[in-house]
Amino acid sequence: MRKWSDFPQDNLDRSVRRWLQEVLLKNVGAGSSEERECRGIADRLMAGIDDRSRTVLEMVGRRYDESELNRLGVWLDQVLDGAPVQHAVGWTEFRGLRILCSPKALIPRPETEEVVEWFLEGMAAGLAEGSSDEPVRVMDVGTGTGCIALAIKAARPHWEVWGVDVSEAALALARQNGRELGLDVNWLRGDMLKGTGEGGPITVHGIVSNPPYIPEAEAVDMEPHVRDREPHLALFVPDSDPLCFHRALLQHAEIRVGVGGCVVAECHPKFTRSVADCWQLEGAETEVLIDLQGAERAVRMVRH
């Protein structure tokens, strides 16, 4: 196990960061993409100790003490053993929020930040059409860590936000994130394929979801730190029915979402067009949304 004495003797941020990159690179091989990945992992490890910018850390001459280096050593060993860096450090950033991470729930991805923005935009367009005076009520189905629900609540504090998941372990993590962030979200256990659970709202103005959408056959081609370290319940769908969760979302939308309401779901890039074709309701406008990398990432429906 690596400990403080294995690190550079000057303990300076720049030296420690470079040493981490070198150790990581030795274990994954050379190449420009690998170098970028190792640099990113090293930066995430360092942020677990002090999340200020590198410029600030260098300017103040940040040095790390023995306990901090020992923690870095433990995290580094975990990453080299195959753990996602977010699990090693215990958190990740999502739309400016520090979200606690564990193997209980899917790690929040940067692409999903765009899904939140698309949902907020769709809600704004739909609410402009409506005339109801009741509080805006939205539901994040398959909430996992709670990152989507919490990001919405942070952006729209006056909205009533619900986070639903079939996994009680994931909901426990979501509740913890809500407490840590001081954001009041309603958490509910429910199965998306059978119903969103008892005790939740009968109608909502919007539904957003990052549901399971990866066909089981694709598991063999996935990175081991994803396939082996994140919950399959949140990742995979049957090869024979890859749209099962998106069809269930449509059923919820038909029952719960009225005129002016918005539904957004993240999708497998191979199936976004199929989801858009599936999401056809009378008077609804459906569109495929493309992320910053040019991939067809989600589908949005606004009911008129």
Secondary structure as UniProt FT lines:
FT   HELIX           4..6
FT   TURN            9..10
FT   HELIX           13..28
FT   HELIX           32..49
FT   HELIX           54..59
FT   TURN            60..61
FT   HELIX           66..80
FT   TURN            81..82
FT   HELIX           85..89
FT   STRAND          91..94
FT   TURN            95..96
FT   STRAND          97..100
FT   TURN            103..104
FT   HELIX           110..129
FT   STRAND          137..141
FT   TURN            144..145
FT   HELIX           147..155
FT   TURN            157..158
FT   STRAND          160..165
FT   HELIX           168..181
FT   STRAND          186..189
FT   TURN            192..194
FT   TURN            198..199
FT   STRAND          204..209
FT   STRAND          214..215
FT   HELIX           216..221
FT   HELIX           224..227
FT   TURN            228..229
FT   HELIX           232..235
FT   STRAND          236..237
FT   TURN            239..240
FT   TURN            242..243
FT   HELIX           244..256
FT   STRAND          257..266
FT   TURN            269..271
FT   HELIX           272..278
FT   TURN            282..283
FT   STRAND          284..290
FT   TURN            292..293
FT   STRAND          296..303
//
